[in-house]
Amino acid sequence: MNFQTDIFEQYDKKWALLTAGNKEKFNTMTISWGGLGTLWGKPVANVYVRTTRYTHEFIDNSDYFTISFFSDEYKKTLAVLGSKSGRDMDKMKDSGLVPKQLEHSMTFEEAEVTLVCKKLFKQTLDVKNMPEDIRTQYYENQPDHDMYIGEVVEII
Ligand SMILES: Cc1cc2nc3c(=O)[nH]c(=O)nc-3n(C[C@H](O)[C@H](O)[C@H](O)COP(=O)(O)O)c2cc1C
C-alpha cells in the first residue's frame, strides 16, 4: 500500500470524489476538504460532509466509503458532481464516468487513485468549539458538517 502526495494540494487544489453504496445504489459528490494521517495506530482518511448532502445518507448506511482522485482533465466533471445532487437527478449518468464495483464499495474506471476506507468514526463538528469567524463564514446559514474517519484499508 503506497500513496505519495502533497496532502495540502491533494484535496484543496485537485479535489476528489467521495462515494458510498453499491452498484445497485450509490452516490458520489465532490470534496475539497479532508485529511490523511494516523489514528489508533491505523492509516486514516477523514472527510467532512454537510448533513444535507445525499451522499451523507449513503455513508451513514455503509460500512465503507471511497475517496477517488482524478487527473486535471476531469475537473469539469467534478465541478458538476459538486454542484448537482443525486437526490434530484441521475448525475452519474450525465457525468460520463464509468462506475467500478470494488469488494466493499464503488469507485470509477477513470480514477487515478482510490482510497478504500472502512468507516471507524463519525462526529458532528460542534460549532460552539470553533473560532467565531469560521462559525460565521461556514455555518451561519448552512447545515453542520459531520466528520467521518475511515481506516484506509486499500489503495488502488
Ligand atoms: C470543489 C468542491 C468541493 C466540495 N467540497 C465539499 C466538502 O468537502 N464537503 C461537503 O459537504 N460538500 C462539498 N462540496 C459540495 C458537494 O459536492 C455538493 O453539495 C454536491 O452537490 C452534493 O451532492 P449530493 O447531494 O448528491 O451528495 C464541494 C463542492 C465542490 C464543487
The ligand as a Tripos MOL2 file, in Angstrom:
@<TRIPOS>MOLECULE
LIG
   31    33     1     0     0
SMALL
NO_CHARGES

@<TRIPOS>ATOM
      1 C1        -14.7450   21.8070   -5.3030 C.3       1 LIG1
      2 C2        -15.8610   21.3720   -4.3980 C.ar      1 LIG1
      3 C3        -15.5800   20.8980   -3.1420 C.ar      1 LIG1
      4 C4        -16.5980   20.4890   -2.2650 C.ar      1 LIG1
      5 N1        -16.2550   20.0030   -1.0340 N.ar      1 LIG1
      6 C5        -17.2430   19.5960   -0.1920 C.ar      1 LIG1
      7 C6        -16.9030   19.0300    1.0760 C.ar      1 LIG1
      8 O1        -15.7250   18.8350    1.4260 O.2       1 LIG1
      9 N2        -17.9350   18.7010    1.8960 N.ar      1 LIG1
     10 C7        -19.2560   18.8740    1.5500 C.ar      1 LIG1
     11 O2        -20.1670   18.5470    2.3490 O.2       1 LIG1
     12 N3        -19.5850   19.3750    0.3210 N.ar      1 LIG1
     13 C8        -18.6200   19.7250   -0.5570 C.ar      1 LIG1
     14 N4        -18.9480   20.2040   -1.7920 N.ar      1 LIG1
     15 C9        -20.3610   20.2920   -2.1820 C.3       1 LIG1
     16 C10       -20.9720   18.9700   -2.6650 C.3       1 LIG1
     17 O3        -20.1010   18.3020   -3.5570 O.3       1 LIG1
     18 C11       -22.3080   19.2840   -3.3820 C.3       1 LIG1
     19 O4        -23.2100   19.8660   -2.4850 O.3       1 LIG1
     20 C12       -22.9180   18.0800   -4.0730 C.3       1 LIG1
     21 O5        -23.8710   18.5680   -4.9890 O.3       1 LIG1
     22 C13       -23.5870   17.1060   -3.1050 C.3       1 LIG1
     23 O6        -24.1450   16.0760   -3.8800 O.3       1 LIG1
     24 P1        -25.1760   15.0130   -3.2800 P.3       1 LIG1
     25 O7        -26.3700   15.7770   -2.7090 O.co2     1 LIG1
     26 O8        -25.5490   14.1760   -4.4880 O.co2     1 LIG1
     27 O9        -24.4670   14.2500   -2.2270 O.co2     1 LIG1
     28 C14       -17.9560   20.5920   -2.6720 C.ar      1 LIG1
     29 C15       -18.2540   21.0740   -3.9650 C.ar      1 LIG1
     30 C16       -17.2210   21.4500   -4.8240 C.ar      1 LIG1
     31 C17       -17.5600   21.9420   -6.2190 C.3       1 LIG1
@<TRIPOS>BOND
     1     1     2 1
     2     2     3 ar
     3     2    30 ar
     4     3     4 ar
     5     4     5 ar
     6     4    28 ar
     7     5     6 ar
     8     6     7 ar
     9     6    13 1
    10     7     8 2
    11     7     9 ar
    12     9    10 ar
    13    10    11 2
    14    10    12 ar
    15    12    13 ar
    16    13    14 ar
    17    14    15 1
    18    14    28 ar
    19    15    16 1
    20    16    17 1
    21    16    18 1
    22    18    19 1
    23    18    20 1
    24    20    21 1
    25    20    22 1
    26    22    23 1
    27    23    24 1
    28    24    25 2
    29    24    26 1
    30    24    27 1
    31    28    29 ar
    32    29    30 ar
    33    30    31 1
@<TRIPOS>SUBSTRUCTURE
     1 LIG1         1 GROUP 0 **** ****
